[in-house]
């Protein structure tokens, strides 16, 4: 007989809430207020084959909207009995599918969350903000949410770690990709040089006396200053 713990009861309550909320979702035009379904009519069979338990949804769905009648859709789905190596856990499905994976410790959760080649986003829900900041600091993800998810204001940079892409969209960080960085160093003091010789700042060597040289774009990166 399996021992029933407080953590198990919380997991069950969360699973029941998710199942109920998922059942309230409806299909519709993604430009409206309704949710667009994932184009994968065989998803439920794939989940069963890998060993996951479909707690709700996952079946083929035909929306009432005639504009969506020719697509391939499935109803929102919640999966239980998931393992870390399952496709539904390791890869993003780009659809209304949630996988539930209980954990025991904070360290375990961080290790399992980071054991992936992707790192676009992560989230933490908790009443302990100190703990939340500690966890998101350890998450290998480009965007992290606390007590919310998938909220991306245009002012905040958005991007991922590892194989979830490079660079950032939105915010001032995105402007950097439309500009070139130039470094200019200005010496306001004296430059050490022997009288009658020209000192090369690029090589540090001395050359024969000559007229002052103009300062401008230098293909070889060599700057000569008159003595």
Buried (B, 14 or more C-beta within 10 A) or exposed (E): EEEEEEEEEEBEEEBEEBBEEBEEBBBBEEEEEBEBBBEBBEBBEBBEEBEBEBBBBBBBBEBEEEEBEEBBBBBBBBBBBBEEEBEBBBEEBEBBBBBBBBBEEBEEBBEEBBEBEBBBBBBBEEEEEEEBEEBBEBBBBBBBBBEEEEEEEEEEBBBBBBEBBEEBBBBEBBEEEEEEEEEEEEEEEEEEBEEEBBBBEEEEEBEEEEEEEEEEEEEEEEEBBEB
